[in-house]
């Protein structure tokens, strides 16, 4: 490569659902550790776009469309980055929710490893090895990399570890399965670091795999074994356990996706499938109907010089992909925008208040006093939800990161103290025959909001004179995420 020409690479790694497993962590070599068990490699997954720009200093950054850090993928990128100095950036697009038992950490690690490894000239075996170690030691999973690396369909881990230390068999799986999410993610890193929990999983997994004298469940026996493992482990939250019982009563094999507040189900007949889709629509459960992947991780493409990657990375499928069972939608901003009634902020007297969705209130370089301050002020009184405030913050940060890396400080100026309430009702087909709801109900907490008055400053970008126009553009894009008209206020700090 030339001194200044950037190099880009795309890669894809499929998602994966574990139905039954038993940990196997006794080997001295971590490449031979993981789990035995079985699962399904899905057609959706994680897509990575890596870019390396040679320079005088070195930096590594991994980012996704979801808030929060991606420590496992970041570790993979750091270990596989090119030896020459330069800036390595990896963008990840997760087509399924993170932390819900769909193997997104393993898929993200593999996609990152393949893309960065292709740029750095590493072999595929070395890239997969680094991804496996990062996922295993980082608490992402126990064998997810080995499951998706070599093929699709129904995967059976016969010996723990990545090949050649481990052994994984792949078998075709016809038809589709339903996957859905019923609650918040489960903390898998904390669970997988607990010896007590691992012994509990080992007892449930070993007993399930040996029920019929075979450690390799296939076809319908895989779904039966997954149900028994879910019931023996007893990890499913109450709302998920109720969903699983309802799905089984309607003619499906249904089990928990390990480890998440999510399920996967296989209808036993065409009539059962129609009944399941109707019930899931009435229940408002976000659901996708997916097929098993035909192959494992791969599809690496190198883009050199001025060649641009075609298209954009996809988004989370539960947010943008057409699904068979209609998902529950968030109510529009106009229902909460008007400032009315008394404030409702005393969380100590409430129960079940969700977490604030604003993940960071200060972003960028906080150690420098910049001469310019550009603020986004409101021109009308309005309630701004925390999700809108976070979306505005992300939009502004993306512009400033590209234009003024380490030469800005973005601050969220208001905290969403106001608690929003909603009287939840059944939605979907037939909901009018289930519940009409109670008129003027007090409701339950569903979110947070900022009560902004005229002139309230929501975001402020501190930067230098050279990036004045960039900061204005960042705040202009941020304003599109807010439910009220705004204006940019420019002020200069005294020398």
C-alpha positions as CSV (number, residue, x, y, z in Angstrom):
1,X,0.0,0.0,0.0
2,X,1.1,3.6,-0.6
3,X,2.0,6.0,2.2
4,X,-1.4,7.6,2.2
5,X,-3.9,5.3,0.5
6,X,-6.5,3.8,2.8
7,X,-7.3,0.2,2.7
8,X,-10.8,-1.1,3.5
9,X,-12.2,-4.6,4.0
10,X,-15.7,-6.0,4.5
11,X,-16.6,-9.2,6.4
12,X,-19.6,-11.1,7.6
13,X,-20.1,-13.5,10.5
14,X,-23.5,-15.2,11.2
15,X,-25.4,-15.1,14.4
16,X,-25.8,-18.3,16.5
17,X,-28.4,-19.7,19.0
18,X,-27.3,-22.2,21.6
19,X,-30.0,-24.7,22.5
20,X,-28.0,-27.0,24.9
21,X,-24.4,-27.0,26.1
22,X,-22.1,-28.1,28.8
23,X,-18.9,-26.1,29.6
24,X,-15.5,-27.7,29.0
25,X,-12.8,-25.5,30.5
26,X,-10.3,-28.0,31.9
27,X,-7.8,-27.9,29.0
28,X,-4.4,-26.2,29.6
29,X,-4.5,-24.6,26.2
30,X,-7.3,-22.0,25.9
31,X,-7.7,-22.9,22.3
32,X,-9.1,-26.2,23.4
33,X,-11.6,-24.7,25.9
34,X,-15.2,-23.9,25.2
35,X,-18.2,-26.2,25.4
36,X,-19.9,-29.2,23.9
37,X,-23.5,-29.0,22.8
38,X,-25.6,-27.9,19.8
39,X,-27.2,-24.9,18.3
40,X,-28.3,-23.2,15.1
41,X,-26.3,-20.9,12.9
42,X,-28.6,-18.1,11.6
43,X,-28.8,-16.3,8.3
44,X,-28.4,-12.9,10.0
45,X,-25.3,-11.8,11.9
46,X,-22.7,-9.0,12.1
47,X,-21.2,-7.1,9.2
48,X,-17.9,-5.4,9.7
49,X,-16.3,-2.6,7.6
50,X,-12.6,-2.0,8.6
51,X,-10.5,0.9,7.3
52,X,-6.8,1.5,7.9
53,X,-5.3,4.9,7.1
54,X,-1.5,4.9,7.3
55,X,-0.1,7.8,9.4
56,X,2.5,8.8,12.0
57,X,0.6,7.7,15.0
58,X,-1.4,4.6,15.8
59,X,-5.0,4.3,17.0
60,X,-7.7,1.7,17.1
61,X,-11.5,2.4,17.2
62,X,-14.4,0.0,17.0
63,X,-17.9,1.4,16.9
64,X,-21.4,0.1,16.4
65,X,-24.9,1.5,15.9
66,X,-25.8,0.6,19.5
67,X,-24.7,2.7,22.5
68,X,-21.9,1.4,24.6
69,X,-18.4,-0.1,24.1
70,X,-17.6,-3.3,22.3
71,X,-14.7,-4.6,24.3
72,X,-14.3,-8.0,22.7
73,X,-14.3,-6.7,19.2
74,X,-11.9,-3.9,20.3
75,X,-9.5,-6.5,21.7
76,X,-9.6,-8.4,18.4
77,X,-8.9,-5.3,16.4
78,X,-5.9,-4.3,18.6
79,X,-4.3,-7.7,18.4
80,X,-4.7,-8.0,14.6
81,X,-4.0,-4.4,13.5
82,X,-1.3,-3.8,10.9
83,X,2.2,-3.3,12.3
84,X,2.7,-0.1,10.4
85,X,1.5,3.1,12.2
86,X,-1.9,4.4,11.2
87,X,-5.5,4.8,12.2
88,X,-7.7,1.6,12.2
89,X,-11.4,2.1,12.3
90,X,-14.0,-0.8,12.4
91,X,-17.7,-0.2,12.0
92,X,-20.0,-3.0,13.1
93,X,-23.6,-3.5,12.1
94,X,-25.5,-6.0,14.3
95,X,-28.5,-7.4,12.6
96,X,-29.9,-8.9,15.8
97,X,-30.0,-7.4,19.4
98,X,-26.8,-7.6,21.4
99,X,-26.9,-9.4,24.8
100,X,-30.0,-11.5,23.9
101,X,-28.4,-14.9,23.3
102,X,-27.9,-14.5,19.6
103,X,-24.1,-14.8,19.7
104,X,-23.5,-11.2,18.7
105,X,-20.2,-11.0,20.6
106,X,-18.8,-14.0,18.9
107,X,-20.1,-12.9,15.5
108,X,-18.7,-9.4,16.1
109,X,-15.3,-10.8,17.1
110,X,-15.2,-13.0,14.0
111,X,-16.3,-10.3,11.6
112,X,-13.8,-7.9,13.0
113,X,-11.0,-10.5,13.0
114,X,-11.6,-11.4,9.3
115,X,-11.8,-7.8,8.1
116,X,-8.8,-6.5,10.1
117,X,-6.8,-9.7,9.4
118,X,-7.4,-9.3,5.7
119,X,-6.0,-5.8,5.8
120,X,-3.0,-6.8,8.0
121,X,-2.3,-9.9,5.9
122,X,-3.0,-12.4,8.7
123,X,-4.1,-15.9,7.9
124,X,-7.8,-17.0,8.4
125,X,-6.7,-19.5,11.1
126,X,-4.8,-16.8,13.0
127,X,-7.8,-14.4,12.8
128,X,-10.2,-17.1,14.1
129,X,-7.8,-18.0,16.9
130,X,-7.6,-14.4,18.1
131,X,-11.5,-14.1,17.9
132,X,-11.9,-17.3,19.9
133,X,-9.5,-16.2,22.7
134,X,-11.1,-12.7,22.9
135,X,-14.6,-14.1,23.1
136,X,-13.7,-16.8,25.6
137,X,-11.5,-14.7,28.0
138,X,-13.7,-11.6,27.6
139,X,-16.8,-13.4,28.9
140,X,-18.8,-13.3,25.6
141,X,-19.5,-17.0,25.3
142,X,-18.2,-20.5,25.5
143,X,-17.7,-21.8,21.9
144,X,-19.6,-19.4,19.8
145,X,-16.7,-18.7,17.5
146,X,-16.1,-22.4,16.9
147,X,-19.8,-22.9,16.1
148,X,-20.0,-20.3,13.4
149,X,-16.5,-20.5,11.9
150,X,-16.8,-23.6,9.7
151,X,-20.4,-23.9,8.4
152,X,-24.1,-23.2,8.8
153,X,-27.3,-25.1,9.7
154,X,-27.4,-27.2,12.8
155,X,-24.0,-27.2,14.5
156,X,-23.0,-29.9,17.0
157,X,-19.9,-29.3,19.1
158,X,-18.5,-32.7,19.7
159,X,-15.2,-31.6,21.3
160,X,-14.5,-28.2,22.9
161,X,-12.3,-25.6,21.2
162,X,-11.7,-24.3,17.7
163,X,-10.4,-26.7,15.1
164,X,-8.0,-28.5,15.1
165,X,-8.3,-28.7,18.9
166,X,-12.1,-28.9,18.8
167,X,-14.5,-30.7,16.6
168,X,-17.7,-29.3,15.2
169,X,-20.2,-31.1,12.9
170,X,-22.6,-29.1,10.7
171,X,-25.9,-30.6,9.4
172,X,-28.5,-28.9,7.2
173,X,-31.6,-27.6,8.8
174,X,-34.6,-27.1,6.6
175,X,-37.5,-24.7,7.2
176,X,-37.6,-21.7,9.5
177,X,-37.6,-20.8,13.2
178,X,-39.1,-18.0,15.1
179,X,-36.9,-15.9,17.3
180,X,-38.2,-13.2,19.7
181,X,-37.2,-10.9,22.5
182,X,-39.3,-10.5,25.7
183,X,-37.2,-8.4,28.0
184,X,-33.9,-6.8,28.8
185,X,-30.5,-8.5,28.1
186,X,-29.0,-10.9,30.7
187,X,-25.4,-10.2,32.0
188,X,-23.7,-13.2,30.4
189,X,-20.1,-12.1,31.3
190,X,-20.9,-12.1,35.0
191,X,-22.7,-15.4,34.7
192,X,-19.9,-17.1,32.8
193,X,-17.3,-16.0,35.4
194,X,-19.3,-17.6,38.3
195,X,-18.0,-21.2,39.2
196,X,-21.3,-21.9,40.9
197,X,-23.3,-21.0,37.8
198,X,-21.0,-23.0,35.5
199,X,-21.5,-26.1,37.7
200,X,-25.2,-25.6,37.4
201,X,-25.0,-25.4,33.6
202,X,-22.7,-28.4,33.5
203,X,-25.2,-30.5,35.4
204,X,-28.1,-29.4,33.3
205,X,-26.2,-29.8,30.0
206,X,-24.6,-33.2,30.8
207,X,-27.9,-34.6,31.9
208,X,-29.7,-33.4,28.8
209,X,-27.0,-34.6,26.3
210,X,-27.0,-38.0,27.9
211,X,-30.8,-38.5,28.1
212,X,-30.9,-40.7,25.0
213,X,-27.3,-42.0,25.1
214,X,-26.1,-39.6,22.4
215,X,-24.1,-36.4,22.7
216,X,-25.2,-35.2,19.3
217,X,-28.9,-34.3,19.1
218,X,-30.1,-33.7,15.5
219,X,-33.4,-32.6,13.9
220,X,-36.4,-32.7,16.1
221,X,-34.3,-34.2,18.9
222,X,-32.3,-31.0,19.0
223,X,-35.5,-29.0,19.8
224,X,-36.6,-31.5,22.3
225,X,-33.2,-31.4,24.1
226,X,-33.2,-27.6,24.0
227,X,-36.6,-27.6,25.8
228,X,-35.3,-30.0,28.5
229,X,-32.2,-28.0,29.0
230,X,-34.1,-24.7,29.3
231,X,-36.4,-26.3,32.0
232,X,-33.5,-27.9,33.9
233,X,-31.4,-24.8,34.0
234,X,-34.3,-22.6,35.1
235,X,-32.7,-19.4,34.0
236,X,-35.6,-17.9,32.0
237,X,-37.1,-14.8,33.6
238,X,-40.8,-15.0,34.5
239,X,-42.1,-13.2,31.4
240,X,-40.0,-15.4,29.2
241,X,-41.1,-18.6,31.0
242,X,-44.7,-17.6,30.4
243,X,-44.1,-17.0,26.7
244,X,-42.4,-20.4,26.3
245,X,-45.4,-22.2,28.0
246,X,-47.8,-20.3,25.7
247,X,-45.8,-21.3,22.6
248,X,-45.6,-24.9,23.6
249,X,-49.4,-25.1,24.2
250,X,-49.9,-23.8,20.6
251,X,-47.9,-26.5,19.0
252,X,-44.3,-25.5,18.9
253,X,-41.0,-26.6,20.3
254,X,-39.8,-23.5,22.3
255,X,-36.7,-22.9,24.3
256,X,-34.6,-20.0,25.7
257,X,-31.7,-18.7,23.6
258,X,-28.7,-18.9,25.9
259,X,-28.2,-16.4,27.5
260,X,-30.9,-13.8,26.9
261,X,-34.5,-12.8,27.6
262,X,-35.3,-14.3,24.2
263,X,-36.6,-17.5,22.7
264,X,-36.5,-19.6,19.6
265,X,-39.4,-21.8,18.5
266,X,-40.1,-24.3,15.8
267,X,-43.7,-24.9,14.8
268,X,-44.7,-28.6,14.5
269,X,-47.1,-27.9,11.6
270,X,-48.3,-25.2,9.2
271,X,-51.5,-24.6,11.3
272,X,-49.3,-24.3,14.4
273,X,-47.2,-21.7,12.6
274,X,-50.2,-19.6,11.7
275,X,-51.5,-19.8,15.3
276,X,-48.1,-18.8,16.7
277,X,-47.9,-15.8,14.5
278,X,-51.4,-14.6,15.4
279,X,-50.6,-15.0,19.1
280,X,-47.3,-13.3,19.0
281,X,-48.9,-10.4,17.1
282,X,-51.6,-10.1,19.8
283,X,-49.0,-10.2,22.5
284,X,-46.9,-7.5,20.9
285,X,-43.7,-9.6,21.1
286,X,-41.0,-8.5,18.7
287,X,-40.4,-11.6,16.5
288,X,-38.5,-12.6,13.4
289,X,-38.9,-15.7,11.2
290,X,-35.5,-16.8,10.1
291,X,-33.8,-19.6,8.2
292,X,-30.6,-21.3,9.2
293,X,-27.4,-20.1,7.4
294,X,-26.1,-22.2,4.6
295,X,-22.5,-21.4,5.4
296,X,-20.3,-20.1,8.2
297,X,-18.2,-16.9,8.6
298,X,-16.7,-15.5,5.4
299,X,-17.4,-13.1,2.5
300,X,-14.3,-11.0,3.0
301,X,-13.6,-8.3,0.4
302,X,-10.6,-6.0,0.2
303,X,-11.2,-2.4,-1.1
304,X,-8.1,-0.4,-1.9
305,X,-7.3,3.2,-2.6
306,X,-10.2,5.3,-3.8
307,X,-12.6,2.4,-4.2
308,X,-15.6,3.0,-2.0
309,X,-17.7,0.3,-0.2
310,X,-21.0,-0.1,-1.9
311,X,-24.1,0.6,0.1
312,X,-24.4,1.1,3.8
313,X,-24.2,-1.3,6.7
314,X,-27.6,-2.7,7.7
315,X,-29.3,-2.0,11.0
316,X,-30.8,-4.1,13.7
317,X,-33.4,-6.4,12.1
318,X,-35.9,-6.0,15.0
319,X,-36.0,-2.3,14.2
320,X,-36.0,-2.3,10.4
321,X,-36.7,-5.7,8.9
322,X,-40.2,-6.8,7.9
323,X,-41.2,-9.6,10.3
324,X,-44.0,-12.2,10.2
325,X,-45.2,-11.3,13.7
326,X,-45.8,-7.6,14.1
327,X,-43.6,-6.1,16.7
328,X,-44.8,-3.7,19.4
329,X,-43.9,-0.1,18.3
330,X,-42.8,2.8,20.4
331,X,-45.4,5.5,20.6
332,X,-44.7,8.7,18.6
333,X,-43.1,11.8,20.2
334,X,-46.2,13.9,19.8
335,X,-47.8,11.9,22.6
336,X,-45.2,13.1,25.1
337,X,-44.0,16.4,23.5
338,X,-46.5,18.8,25.2
339,X,-45.5,20.1,28.6
340,X,-48.6,19.7,30.9
341,X,-49.4,18.6,34.4
342,X,-47.1,18.5,37.4
343,X,-43.6,17.2,37.3
344,X,-43.1,13.5,38.2
345,X,-39.5,12.9,39.2
346,X,-39.4,11.3,42.7
347,X,-38.0,7.9,41.7
348,X,-37.7,6.8,45.3
349,X,-41.5,6.4,45.4
350,X,-41.8,4.6,42.1
351,X,-41.2,1.1,41.0
352,X,-40.0,-0.3,37.7
353,X,-38.6,2.9,36.3
354,X,-36.4,2.0,33.2
355,X,-32.9,3.2,33.0
356,X,-32.0,6.5,31.3
357,X,-31.1,5.9,27.7
358,X,-28.5,8.7,27.5
359,X,-25.3,6.7,27.9
360,X,-22.8,9.6,28.0
361,X,-23.2,13.2,29.0
362,X,-19.6,14.3,28.1
363,X,-17.9,13.1,24.9
364,X,-14.6,14.0,23.3
365,X,-11.5,15.7,24.8
366,X,-12.5,17.0,28.3
367,X,-9.0,18.2,29.2
368,X,-8.9,21.3,26.9
369,X,-10.6,24.7,27.4
370,X,-11.8,25.5,23.9
371,X,-12.4,29.1,22.8
372,X,-15.8,28.4,21.1
373,X,-19.0,27.1,22.6
374,X,-22.0,26.3,20.3
375,X,-25.2,25.4,22.0
376,X,-28.5,23.9,20.6
377,X,-31.3,25.9,22.2
378,X,-35.0,25.3,22.0
379,X,-37.4,27.8,20.6
380,X,-40.5,26.2,22.1
381,X,-41.3,24.6,25.4
382,X,-41.4,20.8,25.0
383,X,-40.7,17.5,26.6
384,X,-37.7,15.8,24.9
385,X,-37.4,12.0,25.5
386,X,-34.1,10.5,26.6
387,X,-34.1,8.4,23.4
388,X,-34.3,11.6,21.3
389,X,-31.6,13.2,23.3
390,X,-29.3,10.2,22.9
391,X,-30.0,10.1,19.1
392,X,-29.2,13.8,18.8
393,X,-25.9,13.2,20.8
394,X,-24.9,10.3,18.6
395,X,-25.6,12.3,15.4
396,X,-23.5,15.2,16.6
397,X,-20.6,12.9,17.8
398,X,-20.4,11.1,14.5
399,X,-19.9,14.4,12.6
400,X,-17.3,15.7,15.1
401,X,-15.4,12.5,15.2
402,X,-14.8,12.6,11.5
403,X,-14.1,16.3,11.3
404,X,-12.4,17.2,14.6
405,X,-11.0,14.1,16.2
406,X,-9.7,15.1,19.8
407,X,-10.5,18.7,19.1
408,X,-14.0,19.0,20.6
409,X,-16.0,18.4,23.7
410,X,-19.7,17.7,23.4
411,X,-21.8,18.0,26.6
412,X,-25.4,17.1,27.2
413,X,-26.7,20.0,29.2
414,X,-30.0,18.6,30.6
415,X,-30.7,15.5,32.5
416,X,-34.1,13.8,31.8
417,X,-35.6,13.9,35.3
418,X,-39.2,13.7,34.2
419,X,-40.6,10.2,34.3
420,X,-43.1,9.3,31.5
421,X,-46.1,7.1,32.3
422,X,-48.2,5.0,30.0
423,X,-51.2,2.8,30.4
424,X,-50.2,-0.3,28.5
425,X,-52.9,-2.1,26.5
426,X,-53.1,-5.1,24.3
427,X,-52.2,-4.3,20.7
428,X,-52.5,-6.1,17.4
429,X,-55.2,-8.1,15.7
430,X,-58.1,-8.9,18.1
431,X,-56.9,-6.6,20.8
432,X,-60.3,-5.0,21.0
433,X,-61.7,-8.3,22.1
434,X,-59.1,-8.7,24.8
435,X,-59.0,-5.4,26.7
436,X,-60.4,-1.9,26.3
437,X,-58.3,-0.5,29.1
438,X,-59.2,1.8,32.0
439,X,-60.0,5.4,31.2
440,X,-57.7,8.1,32.7
441,X,-55.5,5.4,34.2
442,X,-52.4,6.6,36.1
443,X,-50.1,4.3,34.1
444,X,-46.7,2.8,34.7
445,X,-43.2,4.3,34.1
446,X,-42.0,3.8,30.5
447,X,-39.2,6.3,30.0
448,X,-37.6,9.6,30.8
449,X,-37.8,13.1,29.4
450,X,-36.3,16.6,29.7
451,X,-38.8,19.4,30.4
452,X,-37.2,22.1,28.2
453,X,-38.4,25.7,28.3
454,X,-37.9,28.3,25.6
455,X,-34.2,29.0,25.4
456,X,-33.1,25.8,27.2
457,X,-29.8,24.6,25.9
458,X,-29.8,20.8,25.3
459,X,-26.4,20.2,23.8
460,X,-23.2,22.2,23.7
461,X,-20.1,21.6,21.5
462,X,-16.8,23.2,22.6
463,X,-14.2,23.4,19.9
464,X,-11.7,25.6,18.1
465,X,-12.2,28.3,15.4
466,X,-11.0,25.9,12.7
467,X,-14.0,23.6,13.4
468,X,-16.7,26.2,13.7
469,X,-18.6,25.1,10.6
470,X,-18.2,21.4,11.6
471,X,-19.8,22.1,14.9
472,X,-22.7,24.0,13.3
473,X,-23.2,21.0,11.0
474,X,-23.1,18.6,13.9
475,X,-25.8,20.5,15.8
476,X,-27.9,20.9,12.6
477,X,-28.0,17.1,12.2
478,X,-28.7,16.7,15.9
479,X,-31.7,19.0,15.7
480,X,-33.4,16.6,13.3
481,X,-33.7,14.1,16.1
482,X,-35.5,16.5,18.5
483,X,-39.3,17.1,18.6
484,X,-39.1,20.9,18.8
485,X,-37.6,23.7,16.7
486,X,-34.1,24.7,17.8
487,X,-31.4,27.3,17.0
488,X,-27.6,27.3,17.3
489,X,-26.2,29.8,19.8
490,X,-22.5,30.7,19.3
491,X,-20.5,32.2,22.1
492,X,-16.8,32.8,22.7
493,X,-15.1,32.2,26.0
494,X,-13.1,35.2,27.4
495,X,-9.3,34.9,26.7
